[in-house]
Amino acid sequence: LATPLAVGWGGHAVTRALTLTLFAEAFGCWRFWAPRTFRPDHARAHFVTNLACGGGLMLLQAFGAGRYTVDNYVHRNKKKT
């Protein structure tokens, strides 16, 4: 999923999938609030990191990836023909 995002292909679908994956991992794996968590400070740091990365991907989806992406190149070439 990271490669299409890096080159700018299928941005909206890829960001949705990555965001869903990050949020699922945050709430499923890094449960720092559970009473028997081994290192709650470590789990909390990973939980917050996953939420922050997911939020950044949601911003990327909302505002777009920018001018130089594969999606924009394909869209621009379709307009010319």
N, CA, C and O atoms as a DFTB+ gen file, in Angstrom:
324 C
 N C O
     1  1       0.809      -1.207       0.000
     2  2       0.000       0.000       0.000
     3  2       0.846       1.263       0.000
     4  3       0.382       2.305      -0.464
     5  1       2.053       1.204       0.497
     6  2       2.877       2.410       0.577
     7  2       3.438       2.810      -0.778
     8  3       3.618       4.000      -1.033
     9  1       3.719       1.854      -1.653
    10  2       4.298       2.188      -2.958
    11  2       3.341       2.998      -3.822
    12  3       3.768       4.013      -4.372
    13  1       2.072       2.616      -3.978
    14  2       1.172       3.470      -4.759
    15  2       1.012       4.857      -4.144
    16  3       0.862       5.842      -4.867
    17  1       1.043       4.940      -2.833
    18  2       0.932       6.245      -2.182
    19  2       2.166       7.090      -2.476
    20  3       2.054       8.296      -2.696
    21  1       3.333       6.470      -2.482
    22  2       4.580       7.210      -2.714
    23  2       4.656       7.766      -4.130
    24  3       5.176       8.864      -4.328
    25  1       4.152       7.036      -5.114
    26  2       4.216       7.528      -6.489
    27  2       2.975       8.338      -6.871
    28  3       2.949       8.962      -7.932
    29  1       1.964       8.336      -6.032
    30  2       0.781       9.148      -6.289
    31  2      -0.246       8.489      -7.171
    32  3      -0.895       9.164      -7.969
    33  1      -0.409       7.204      -7.050
    34  2      -1.384       6.490      -7.854
    35  2      -2.495       5.958      -6.956
    36  3      -2.222       5.252      -5.986
    37  1      -3.730       6.287      -7.267
    38  2      -4.869       5.806      -6.481
    39  2      -4.893       6.389      -5.083
    40  3      -5.135       5.672      -4.112
    41  1      -4.646       7.676      -4.976
    42  2      -4.451       8.324      -3.685
    43  2      -5.583       8.166      -2.693
    44  3      -5.344       7.857      -1.526
    45  1      -6.807       8.373      -3.136
    46  2      -7.924       8.329      -2.190
    47  2      -8.152       6.932      -1.632
    48  3      -8.343       6.771      -0.427
    49  1      -8.133       5.940      -2.478
    50  2      -8.370       4.579      -2.006
    51  2      -7.221       4.090      -1.124
    52  3      -7.440       3.419      -0.116
    53  1      -6.004       4.435      -1.516
    54  2      -4.844       3.994      -0.746
    55  2      -4.809       4.666       0.618
    56  3      -4.519       4.012       1.620
    57  1      -5.100       5.964       0.673
    58  2      -5.091       6.639       1.972
    59  2      -6.188       6.112       2.879
    60  3      -5.984       5.990       4.087
    61  1      -7.346       5.799       2.319
    62  2      -8.407       5.207       3.145
    63  2      -7.977       3.864       3.716
    64  3      -8.192       3.588       4.896
    65  1      -7.368       3.030       2.877
    66  2      -6.945       1.701       3.334
    67  2      -5.851       1.797       4.396
    68  3      -5.896       1.088       5.401
    69  1      -4.879       2.663       4.178
    70  2      -3.815       2.821       5.163
    71  2      -4.334       3.416       6.472
    72  3      -3.914       3.002       7.552
    73  1      -5.236       4.374       6.380
    74  2      -5.808       4.974       7.586
    75  2      -6.592       3.939       8.382
    76  3      -6.467       3.860       9.604
    77  1      -7.386       3.162       7.697
    78  2      -8.149       2.109       8.377
    79  2      -7.219       1.103       9.044
    80  3      -7.472       0.664      10.166
    81  1      -6.149       0.741       8.353
    82  2      -5.182      -0.203       8.911
    83  2      -4.497       0.370      10.152
    84  3      -4.338      -0.327      11.154
    85  1      -4.094       1.632      10.084
    86  2      -3.431       2.259      11.227
    87  2      -4.361       2.372      12.428
    88  3      -3.951       2.107      13.558
    89  1      -5.605       2.763      12.194
    90  2      -6.550       2.884      13.308
    91  2      -6.872       1.516      13.900
    92  3      -6.999       1.380      15.117
    93  1      -7.004       0.504      13.046
    94  2      -7.271      -0.845      13.554
    95  2      -6.100      -1.348      14.393
    96  3      -6.297      -1.974      15.434
    97  1      -4.874      -1.069      13.933
    98  2      -3.710      -1.483      14.711
    99  2      -3.622      -0.713      16.018
   100  3      -3.280      -1.284      17.054
   101  1      -3.925       0.568      15.979
   102  2      -3.850       1.383      17.195
   103  2      -4.795       0.853      18.268
   104  3      -4.398       0.679      19.420
   105  1      -6.039       0.599      17.891
   106  2      -7.012       0.159      18.885
   107  2      -6.935      -1.330      19.177
   108  3      -7.384      -1.771      20.235
   109  1      -6.374      -2.113      18.263
   110  2      -6.293      -3.552      18.478
   111  2      -5.018      -4.013      19.156
   112  3      -5.044      -4.941      19.965
   113  1      -3.909      -3.378      18.837
   114  2      -2.614      -3.856      19.336
   115  2      -2.052      -3.034      20.487
   116  3      -1.408      -3.593      21.376
   117  1      -2.274      -1.747      20.497
   118  2      -1.630      -0.872      21.478
   119  2      -2.622      -0.408      22.532
   120  3      -2.858       0.791      22.682
   121  1      -3.196      -1.343      23.254
   122  2      -4.213      -1.031      24.268
   123  2      -3.533      -0.702      25.595
   124  3      -3.445      -1.549      26.483
   125  1      -3.060       0.518      25.720
   126  2      -2.350       0.938      26.928
   127  2      -3.282       1.082      28.120
   128  3      -2.816       1.101      29.259
   129  1      -4.569       1.182      27.893
   130  2      -5.537       1.363      28.974
   131  2      -5.919       0.034      29.637
   132  3      -6.565       0.029      30.685
   133  1      -5.528      -1.074      29.038
   134  2      -5.854      -2.381      29.612
   135  2      -5.059      -2.584      30.904
   136  3      -3.915      -2.137      30.996
   137  1      -5.641      -3.244      31.890
   138  2      -4.973      -3.373      33.185
   139  2      -3.707      -4.231      33.160
   140  3      -2.840      -4.046      34.014
   141  1      -3.571      -5.157      32.216
   142  2      -2.413      -6.050      32.214
   143  2      -1.479      -5.762      31.044
   144  3      -0.897      -6.689      30.482
   145  1      -1.327      -4.513      30.674
   146  2      -0.405      -4.145      29.608
   147  2       1.017      -4.182      30.136
   148  3       1.285      -3.688      31.231
   149  1       1.939      -4.767      29.362
   150  2       3.315      -4.943      29.825
   151  2       4.022      -3.607      30.018
   152  3       4.534      -3.341      31.106
   153  1       4.064      -2.773      29.008
   154  2       4.696      -1.460      29.122
   155  2       3.695      -0.414      28.632
   156  3       3.689      -0.094      27.443
   157  1       2.859       0.120      29.500
   158  2       1.821       1.042      29.041
   159  2       2.375       2.315      28.406
   160  3       1.755       2.861      27.493
   161  1       3.530       2.800      28.868
   162  2       4.104       4.002      28.266
   163  2       4.551       3.736      26.827
   164  3       4.379       4.591      25.958
   165  1       5.111       2.582      26.574
   166  2       5.526       2.188      25.235
   167  2       4.299       2.008      24.331
   168  3       4.289       2.466      23.189
   169  1       3.280       1.347      24.848
   170  2       2.056       1.127      24.078
   171  2       1.356       2.439      23.768
   172  3       0.831       2.617      22.669
   173  1       1.343       3.363      24.728
   174  2       0.707       4.662      24.504
   175  2       1.435       5.447      23.416
   176  3       0.794       6.102      22.594
   177  1       2.755       5.390      23.404
   178  2       3.525       6.094      22.378
   179  2       3.205       5.556      20.983
   180  3       3.041       6.329      20.040
   181  1       3.117       4.242      20.855
   182  2       2.776       3.663      19.558
   183  2       1.325       3.960      19.174
   184  3       1.031       4.203      18.003
   185  1       0.430       3.943      20.142
   186  2      -0.979       4.262      19.896
   187  2      -1.117       5.672      19.340
   188  3      -1.799       5.884      18.337
   189  1      -0.476       6.628      19.985
   190  2      -0.569       8.024      19.554
   191  2       0.107       8.220      18.199
   192  3      -0.372       8.997      17.373
   193  1       1.210       7.526      17.967
   194  2       1.886       7.616      16.669
   195  2       0.990       7.103      15.552
   196  3       0.914       7.719      14.489
   197  1       0.311       5.983      15.778
   198  2      -0.606       5.465      14.762
   199  2      -1.753       6.427      14.497
   200  3      -2.143       6.622      13.346
   201  1      -2.296       7.026      15.544
   202  2      -3.377       7.998      15.343
   203  2      -2.887       9.223      14.586
   204  3      -3.600       9.740      13.726
   205  1      -1.678       9.697      14.890
   206  2      -1.134      10.868      14.210
   207  2      -0.878      10.579      12.732
   208  3      -1.188      11.408      11.877
   209  1      -0.326       9.430      12.431
   210  2      -0.089       9.067      11.026
   211  2      -1.410       8.897      10.277
   212  3      -1.520       9.307       9.121
   213  1      -2.395       8.308      10.912
   214  2      -3.712       8.175      10.295
   215  2      -4.354       9.534      10.052
   216  3      -4.989       9.745       9.019
   217  1      -4.195      10.449      10.989
   218  2      -4.718      11.804      10.790
   219  2      -4.030      12.520       9.641
   220  3      -4.674      13.243       8.881
   221  1      -2.728      12.322       9.513
   222  2      -2.000      12.911       8.390
   223  2      -2.462      12.345       7.061
   224  3      -2.558      13.073       6.072
   225  1      -2.748      11.061       7.032
   226  2      -3.268      10.462       5.802
   227  2      -4.660      10.978       5.473
   228  3      -5.004      11.121       4.299
   229  1      -5.467      11.259       6.492
   230  2      -6.785      11.836       6.241
   231  2      -6.660      13.243       5.663
   232  3      -7.449      13.633       4.802
   233  1      -5.672      14.005       6.132
   234  2      -5.413      15.328       5.548
   235  2      -4.941      15.212       4.104
   236  3      -5.342      16.004       3.252
   237  1      -4.101      14.238       3.833
   238  2      -3.642      14.005       2.467
   239  2      -4.810      13.679       1.551
   240  3      -4.859      14.138       0.410
   241  1      -5.738      12.898       2.043
   242  2      -6.913      12.568       1.249
   243  2      -7.789      13.798       1.033
   244  3      -8.336      13.987      -0.054
   245  1      -7.924      14.624       2.048
   246  2      -8.798      15.793       1.945
   247  2      -8.234      16.857       1.004
   248  3      -8.986      17.454       0.233
   249  1      -6.928      17.102       1.055
   250  2      -6.342      18.194       0.292
   251  2      -5.621      17.748      -0.972
   252  3      -5.225      18.589      -1.779
   253  1      -5.445      16.466      -1.160
   254  2      -4.792      15.962      -2.365
   255  2      -3.291      15.847      -2.192
   256  3      -2.709      16.387      -1.252
   257  1      -2.681      15.132      -3.119
   258  2      -1.255      14.840      -3.027
   259  2      -0.388      15.901      -3.681
   260  3       0.828      15.907      -3.485
   261  1      -0.975      16.781      -4.438
   262  2      -0.180      17.826      -5.076
   263  2      -0.210      17.725      -6.592
   264  3      -1.002      16.990      -7.182
   265  1       0.675      18.484      -7.187
   266  2       0.664      18.623      -8.636
   267  2       1.316      17.456      -9.365
   268  3       0.835      17.048     -10.423
   269  1       2.388      16.919      -8.829
   270  2       3.180      15.911      -9.530
   271  2       2.865      14.508      -9.017
   272  3       3.614      13.940      -8.223
   273  1       1.751      13.963      -9.481
   274  2       1.366      12.603      -9.128
   275  2       0.967      11.858     -10.396
   276  3       0.687      12.473     -11.425
   277  1       0.944      10.552     -10.319
   278  2       0.549       9.736     -11.463
   279  2      -0.918      10.005     -11.805
   280  3      -1.274      10.072     -12.981
   281  1      -1.760      10.158     -10.802
   282  2      -3.180      10.434     -11.053
   283  2      -3.361      11.727     -11.845
   284  3      -4.150      11.762     -12.790
   285  1      -2.652      12.778     -11.478
   286  2      -2.757      14.047     -12.204
   287  2      -2.211      13.927     -13.624
   288  3      -2.767      14.517     -14.550
   289  1      -1.134      13.175     -13.805
   290  2      -0.558      12.973     -15.131
   291  2      -1.555      12.250     -16.044
   292  3      -1.746      12.656     -17.191
   293  1      -2.180      11.198     -15.553
   294  2      -3.156      10.453     -16.347
   295  2      -4.364      11.332     -16.651
   296  3      -4.863      11.331     -17.776
   297  1      -4.833      12.077     -15.662
   298  2      -5.989      12.949     -15.861
   299  2      -5.679      14.037     -16.888
   300  3      -6.530      14.358     -17.717
   301  1      -4.485      14.602     -16.845
   302  2      -4.084      15.657     -17.763
   303  2      -3.995      15.112     -19.188
   304  3      -4.394      15.796     -20.131
   305  1      -3.481      13.897     -19.361
   306  2      -3.374      13.310     -20.698
   307  2      -4.720      12.908     -21.266
   308  3      -4.900      12.930     -22.484
   309  1      -5.664      12.545     -20.424
   310  2      -7.018      12.230     -20.910
   311  2      -7.718      13.484     -21.420
   312  3      -8.499      13.413     -22.368
   313  1      -7.445      14.633     -20.800
   314  2      -8.054      15.885     -21.239
   315  2      -7.584      16.285     -22.641
   316  3      -8.359      16.830     -23.427
   317  1      -6.311      16.010     -22.951
   318  2      -5.739      16.411     -24.225
   319  2      -6.300      15.604     -25.377
   320  3      -6.364      16.110     -26.498
   321  1      -6.708      14.367     -25.145
   322  2      -7.205      13.527     -26.249
   323  2      -8.683      13.632     -26.428
   324  3      -9.245      12.987     -27.313
